[in-house]
Amino acid sequence: MPTSIWFWIAFHIGVFIAIAVDLASFKRRHRALSMRAAALRSLLWVLLSFGFSLIVSKMLGPDRALDFLTGYLIEYSLSVDNIFVFVLIFTYFKVPPISQHRVLVWGIVGALIMRGLMIWLGVSLVSAFHFVLYIFGVFLIITGIRMAFSRQQTDFGDSWFLRICRKLMPVTRDFRGSHFTARIDGRLMLTPLALVLLVIDVMDLVFAVDSIPAVFAITQDTFIVYTSNICAILGLRSLYFLLANLMDRFVYLRIGLSIILVFVGVKMILSKIFPIPNYISLVVIMAILLITICVSIFMTRNQPADDPRN
């Protein structure tokens, strides 16, 4: 059953209201989110997403609500890997904690546009060529294996992307508060914060290449794939401030995420021969996350947490 255009419109109105409230709260704050505030906001985003799943269940049926919850959990868990990279980016560029909030909020706006285009393209490809699902499955398995053994890139400043940006637009030497541009001697220039935002958006695009195909293993419903992605992204900013100073303790989380990607890839490849119900997928993903997080915390229980944002 196709999703009503009014449901699409209502969802985006809710998203833009949430982003506007987030930006307004940022302007009233003069410091970064505390752990307590970040925890409360992360919980609020999760509750809002679960509330949206109830609306989906009422409007579109319980099966599509289950698809949404499973896709949301996949995206939300994979977004933790984004946080690993965000910590590295902010540390590399020495971004002040108060400015990190604005970058993450506007990064969400960029993600809305990029992921919308990628989901539309992915759904179009799957609709026209069903075998693309098997390609996605193999890709996820390879990505999961590489994630388990790879190390994060840290030399962001020397990337070809930023070299091109610096050639096309002059950049100030220092940050100008939370501004992305500054006018110096009548000349409009980017600030280093603008470069950070560009890097964040590019990295989100890279992560979307992994995460969006993962949701296609659950459903090819454009509305469910898109909304589960966006709901996970909306909670990413608060989750960052909650977990940024704990990332060194999640030593086995990347292994768990890699197992999830391999599992989803196998599910996608075997969808015609041995279909795995989505409620089983939901339980398996939750179990993998719970086990890897608990083992990580136990193994690092005596390790002090350093705050990489400072």
MOJOBEL-V296552 format. One record per pair of residues at least 24 apart in sequence whose C-alpha atoms are under 7 Angstrom apart, sorted by the first residue. I is the first residue (numbers start at 1). J is the second residue. Records with the same first field share a line. If there is no record, write none. Layout:
I = J ; J
This chain:
30 = 98
31 = 98
32 = 97 ; 98
33 = 241
35 = 241 ; 242
38 = 238 ; 239 ; 241 ; 242
39 = 242
41 = 238
42 = 235 ; 238 ; 239
45 = 235
49 = 231
67 = 218 ; 219 ; 278
68 = 224 ; 228
70 = 278 ; 282
71 = 215 ; 218 ; 225 ; 228
72 = 228 ; 229 ; 232
75 = 211 ; 229 ; 232
76 = 232
78 = 211 ; 257
79 = 236
83 = 240
84 = 247
87 = 244 ; 308
88 = 154
90 = 309
91 = 308 ; 309
97 = 309 ; 310
99 = 177 ; 178
102 = 178
103 = 197
104 = 237
105 = 237
107 = 197 ; 200 ; 201
108 = 233 ; 234
110 = 201
111 = 201 ; 204
112 = 230
114 = 205
115 = 208
116 = 226
119 = 212 ; 226
123 = 220 ; 222
133 = 268
134 = 268 ; 269
136 = 213
137 = 265 ; 266 ; 268 ; 269
138 = 265
140 = 210 ; 261 ; 262 ; 265
141 = 261 ; 262 ; 265
144 = 258 ; 259 ; 261 ; 262
145 = 258
147 = 254 ; 258
148 = 254 ; 255 ; 258
214 = 261 ; 264
217 = 264 ; 267 ; 268
218 = 278
244 = 307 ; 308
245 = 305 ; 306 ; 307 ; 308
246 = 305
249 = 296 ; 297 ; 300
250 = 293 ; 296 ; 297
251 = 296
252 = 292 ; 296
253 = 292 ; 293
256 = 288 ; 289 ; 292
260 = 285
